Amino acid sequence: MTENGAGNAAKKADIDDAILKIALSRGMFFPNSEIFGENISGLWDYGPIGLKILNNIISEWRRIVDEIGGLEISGSVVLPRKVLRASGHEENFFDVAVICSNCRTAFRIDKLLEEKEPSKNFEGLGDKEYLRLVAEYKIKCERCGGELSTIRKFGTMFDVAVGLQDHQASPEARETNAYLRPEACQSIFLDFKRIFTIYGKQLPLTLTQVGKAFRNELSPRNNLLRQREFYQNDIEIFFLDEDKFELLEDARIRIHDKGNRDVESIAISEALKRGIIQNRVTAYGLSAVAKFMKDIGFDKDRVRYRKLYEDKAFYAKEAFDIEVKKGDEWVEICACNHRGDYDLASYERQGGDVVKVDDRLPNIFEISAGTDRIFYLLLHDTFKSDPERTWFSLKGRIAPFRAAVFPLLSKEDLEGVAEDIRSTSEYRSDVYYLSSGSIGKRYRKSDEIGVPLAFTVDYDTLEDGTLTVRDRETMLQFRAKKESVDAIIKDSESNDFEELKKRYAAH
């Protein structure tokens, strides 16, 4: 029996532990510098299996980028201090910490409160309200059990001393003249003028980037969900006229609006007509996100689009957070912000040589997704188990391999045929191969990392050229000609296993 339809042998509270166990044993992701024991938290490395899944997610993101005509760049992760001062980050980019009166350990207050009541958002409250809630929920220091009594702002950018410095001096005495970028989008804003000039000075212009960002999180936790170094997928749309934007598809999305505790499922065009979505470019951006979320395999009933008000970013005119249900909480994975002309105007005020079009600064609409969060929550959303096995119900284009090829036994004649099928397949770099262990164990290993199909070579293959095709979800099988392997893999993108059986079963 499986979760999402028929029960689950693992309790939902145990899914994180199960995912981490698989991740560590199969090399999907693991703590940075783990051979030295105690290390800096919030830093993770991807292994070969995890990186293939991550790259497949990024490939699907780039499909959306291509569809909207985006141009991709790659910017430096180190930015001059004057850039982050001009953008407002040096002054405004902070978290609110609560300090233990005994051991002086700092905790991010909104996240402590969300652990007590996952359905609520606690950003943007005043100091007195935060302390009242700490008392109401009886929250104590996680380290020593002391009273949490002091609220203060905590800057979350990593400062960098670039160039010649006095390394005998204390860190406090060294000059900070740069930061690691806290958001990947700044590189796009800085490069806009040059690319706008190169590509014919036409608006709208869509620039994108996949890259690293860095934030000095107070208390990283939840595996990949709160890190200090992480990937972002950013799309920045520069425009003057919103009337030019047409929805990618008029998807129905679950919008959570202020004053409406229930999530309403509504077509994007209808939400725009009713003013729930105020700007056409926002509707356009949400349609792109909705298509991406569907394409990579999220359950649409576990995704909501939460409209922000007082808790929106300091630069945003209109903002939505796209959130995924994880147990009893909603976790943000993507932000959609109508930034107006805030960024370019800020640069201009600080002496930046920015572009104006028809004597106006372009507006910017942003889609900024946390790639690691998408990766992890997709694993969480597709995790299944029964008493015999655990697996990820990943789509073929997202799974680390499109299919597996196994010899039934570790025999030279069977291995030769299996290796030949793999090496001659057009999908050979996406075919998983194992020849050791029982076939049952190999199926379990393949399922555990989310491989959708398995082809097994046995002695009948040597006689009549057919092999066994096995489905990850149901473990059902049929026999097909070995020459059909590539066609079956290709057709599995848009057809279920029963349809594949109708088309390719050898009679």
N, C-alpha and C positions, 0 to 999 in steps of 0.2 A: 504494500500500500504506500502511496506517496503523498507528500504535502501538496497543497493547492489542488484539492479535489478528493482525496481519499485518506487523509491522515498522514502522520509522519512518526517514525520511530524515535526521532530526536525531537525533544521539546524545543520550541522557538528560542528559549533562553540559552540553549546549548549550541545553536547554529554557529555563533561566532567562534566558539571553541573548536567545533568540528572543522570549520573552514581553516582556522589557523593550523590545526593538526595536519590537514591535507597540504596546506601551503608550505609548511616546513618540511614535510616528508617528501613532497614531490618537487620541491625547488620552485614554487610559484612566487613567493616573496618571503623575506626573512629579515631580522634586524641587521642594521649596518654594524660592521666591526664586531660581530658576535663572538669571535674567537678570543676577545679580550674580556669577556664577561660583562661587568657593569659598564655601560656606555651611555652616551647622550640619547635620551628618548626622542621619539618623533622622527627618526631617520631610518628608512627601510630601503632594501635593495630588491630588485626583481630578478628572479632566476629565469632560465630559458622558457619554461612553460608559461609562467606569468607574463613574461615580456611578449610572447606571441599573442596572448589574449589582449594585452594592452595595445599592441600595435594594430590588431584587427579592429579594435574599437576606434582607434585613431583613423584607420582607413575608412571606416563607415562615416566618421565625422567629415573626412575630406570629400566623400561623395556628396554630402550636403553643401560643403563649400563650393564644389564644382557646379552644383545645381544653381546656386545663387551668384555665380560668377566671381567668386572671391579670389584674390591674389595672396599667396602665402609668403611671409617673410620669416626670418629668424634673427632676433635682436639680441644684443648683449644682456647678460644677467646683472652686470655691474653698471649702475647709473650714477652720474654726478649728483652730489648733494643738492646743487641748485635746481636740478630737475624735480626732485621729490619735494623740495621746498616750494617751487612754483606750482606744482600740482595740488598742493595742500596736504600731502601725506605726512610731511614732517610734523605738522600741527595736529592733524585730525586722525591719523591712522593709529589707533590704540584699542586695547581691550580694557575692560574694567576689572580690576583685581580686588579680592578681599584678602586681608592679611591676618594671619594667626597672631594673637597677642602674646603667645608663649614662644613658639619656635620661629616666628616671622616668615613662615612659608606662605607664598602667594598662590591663590587659586583664581581661575577665571570664573567670576561670580555667575554669569548667565548660564554657563554649562553646569555648574553645581545645582542650580535651581531646576534646569531642564531634566536632570537625572531624577529629581523628586517628582516632577510633573511633566513627562515627555511631550504631552499634547500642546503645551504652551510655549510661547516665545518670550524671553525675558530680556531682550536687548533694549537699550535706550532708556532704562528707568533711572530715577534719581538716587543719590546715595542713601537717603533716609528710607526710601522704599526698599532698596536692596537689603539693608540691615534689618528692616522689619520682616522681610520674607525669610532671611536667614534664621531669625529667632522663631518665626512661625513654623518652619520646617525642621527646627532643631538640628541645624547643620553644624557639625564640629570639624575641626581640622583633621584631615585624613591621615596626617603624619603623626600627631601627638595627642589628638583629642582636645586641644585647646580651643578657646573662644575665638571666633572669627569676628573681629571688631572694627577693622579699619578698611575703608574703601579708597582706592586710588587708581588713577589711570596708569596703564602700562604700555609704553610704546612697543610696537611689534615688528619694527624693521631692524634688520641686521646691518650695523654700520661697518664700513670697510675703510681702512687706512691705506690709500693707494699711493705708490711712489715711495721715495726715501723718507724713512721715519727714524726717530731715535728709539731703537728697540731695547735700550736699557731703561727707558722711561716706563712708568706704570701704564697699563692700558688706558686709564682715565686721562693721562697726560698726552696721549697721542691724538693727532688731529684726525677727525672724521671728515673726509672729503668725498665720500661716496657711500652708497647703500647697495646691498643686494636687492633687486627689484621685488617689491611685495606683491605686485601684480604684473603679469606678462603684457598687459595692454599698453603700458607706458611706451614700450619700444615702437608700437604701431603709431601712436600719436606723434612721436618724435620723427618717424620716417615718412609721415604722410606727405609733407611738402615735396620731397624728392620724388616719391612714386607718383603723386598726382601730376607733377610736371612731366615725368617720363611717359606716362600713359595717357597723354592727350588732354589733360586738364578737364576731365569730364566727371560730373557727379550724376547719380550716386557712385561712389567708389567703395568697394568692400575689400578690406585688408584683414588677413587672418594670421594666426600664429599658434603653433603648438610648442610649448617650452616650459622651463622650470620657473617657479616663483618661490619666495622664501619668506617665512614669517616666524618670528620668535615666540611661538606659542607658549603660554604659561604652563599648561599641563597637557601635553599631547597624550592621547589615549585612543582606544577603539581601533587598534591596528592602523589601517591606512586612512581612516576618516579624519583624523586630526594630526597632521604632520608639520614639521618645520620646513621641509623641502618637498615640493610636490609639483606635479604637472598641471598645466592649465591649457585648455583649448579656448582660444579667444577669437571672436569675430567682431570687427569694428566697422560699422557702416557709416560713411561720411555722406551727408546729404543736405539739401536745402528744401526740396519739394517732396512732401510725404505722399502725394497723390500717385506717384509712380510705382508704388509698391503693391504687388499682387500676392495674395496668399499662395504658399507652395501647395497646400491642400487645406480644405476647410474642415480640419479635424475637430472632433468633439473632445474637449478637455475638461478636467475637473478643476474649477476655479474656486478658491477659498478667499472670500472677500471680507473686509472689515464689517463687523456687525452680523455676519452670516456664519454661524458656527458650523453649519453643514456645508459640505462641498457640493457645488452645483455642476452637473455635467451639461455643457453648453457648447454649441458650435462657435468657433472663433469669430466668424462674421457676425453672429448674433450678439456675442459679448461686446463687440465693437459698436454695433448699432445701439445697444442699450447703455453704452457709456461705462460698462465695467472695465473694458479696455478703452483708454481715452485717445490713443494715437494709432494711426494706421501702421506706422512703422513698427510699433510694439506688437500689433497683431501679426505682422509679417514675421517678426523675429520669433514669436511664440509658435507660429506654424512651422518654422524650420526646426525648432527644438522638438515639437511634437512628432514630426516625421522621423527625426533621428532616434528618439526614444522608442518609437515603434519598430524601426528598422533593426535596432540592436537587440530587441527582444524583451523589453520591460513590459510587465503586465500593466495595461493602462489604468486599471482600477486601483493600482498601488502608487500612482503618480498624481500629484496635485500641483496646481499653479497658484501660489499664494501671493496675493497683491499686498505690497508693502505700503505703509503710511508713515507714521512717526519713526519706524525702524528702518526706513530706506537709507541708502548711503548718502553721505553729505552732498554728493555731486548729482544726484538723480532727480529728474523731473517726474518720471514714472518708473516703477520698478516691480518686477515679479521675481520671486524665487521659485524654482522648480524643485520639488521635494519628492522623495521616495519613502514609502512606508517601510519601516524596519521594526518589527515587533510592535511596540506601543508608541513609537516615536516617529516623527517625520524628519528626515535628514536632507538638507539642501545639497543639491549636486550641480546646480546651474543658476546663474543670475542673469536676468534680462533687464538692462537699465537704459532708459532714455536719458542720456547725459547732457542733452542740450548742447550749448557751445562752451560748457564749463571748462573743459580741458584746454582747448586752444585759446580761450580768453585768458585763462590763468597764465599760460605760457607768455602770451602777449604782454600782460601786465608786468611780468618779470623780465622783459627784454627779449623774449624769444621772437625770431623772425618767422612768423606764421603766415599761412596763405588765407587770403580772402577771395571770395567768389561773388561777383556783383556787389562788392563792398560789404559783404556779409561773411561772418565766420561760419563755416559748416557746422551743423549739428552732428552729433554722433549717437548712434544706437549700438549698444554692446550686448553680445551674448558671451558670457564667460563661464565655462564649465570646468569643474574639478575632475580631471581625468582619472585620478586614483580613486576618487569617491565613486565615479561611474563604474569603474572596474570592480571595486569591492562590493558595491550594492547590487550589481548585476550577478555576482557570485551568490550573494545572500538571497536575492530574489529567485534564482533558479536552482538553489540547493534542494536536493531531494534525498530521501533515504528510506530504506526498508530494513528488515532484520538481516538481510544478506549483503547489502551494499549501500554505498553512498555515491551520488553523482551530481553533476551540474547539467541542467537541461538547457545548454547553450545552443544558440543557432549555429549552423554550420560555418557561416562566415565569421563568427566570433570565436568559436572553439579553437583551441591551439592547433588542432589538426582536423581536416575535413573528414578523414576516414582513417581506419586502421587496417593493416594487412598482416595476417598471422598464418604461419604454418601450423597445422593441427598438432604436430609433434616435432621435436628437434631432430629431424632426420634430413640428411643432405638432399635427398630428391625433393622433398616438400619445401625445404628452405630455398632451394634453387628456383622453383617456380614462383614462390611468394616474393623473393627478392627481385625477380624479373618483372613481375606485375608492378611492384613499387617503382622500380627504376625507369620503366617505360611509360608510366602514367604522366600525363600533363600536370597532375597535381602532386608530383613526387615530393616536393618540398613541404607539402601539407599532408603527408601520409605517415602515420605512426606505425612503427614496426617493432615487434618483439618476437623473439624466437625461443626464449627460455621460460621455464615454469609451465604449469599446467594451463590448458586453454582457458579454464575457468578463471584462474588468477589473472591471466592476460586480459580477459574481458573486463574483469573488475578494475584493473589498473587503467584501462582505456576509458571505462565509464567514469572513473573517479576524477579524471581531468576534463571530462565533458565531450569526448569524441563521439559524434552522432552515429556513425556506421562502422561496422567491422566486416571485413571479407576474410574468410578462412579457407585456406588451401588444404585439402585432404587427399586421400588416395583415389577418391572418385574423380577429383580434378585431373589426375594423371590419366584416368581412363576415358572420361567423356568431356573434359574441358569445362566442367561446371564447378562453382565454389559456393560456399554458404555466405549469405548476406544477413547480418544480424542488426537489429534495431536497438539503440541504447535505451530508449524509453520503455519499451514493452518486452524486450529480449526475444521478440518473435523473429523467425528466420524464414528464408526461402532460398532456393538454389537458382543461380543465374550463370550464364556463360561468362567466363573470365574476361572475354573481350568487351563486356558491358560495364566494366568497373568505372571508367571515366564518365560514361553517360549516366550511370546511376548517381554518382557524386554530383554531377551537374544538375540533374533533375531533382535531387533531394532539396535544393534551395527553395523550390516552390511546390513540392508535392509531399504528402505524407507517406508513411511506409506502406500502407495498403495500396496506394496508387502505384508506388514503385513496384510492388509485387505484381500487380496487374500487367504492368508494362514489360517487366523483365524476367519474370519467373520462367525457368526452363521447364518445358513440359515433355 
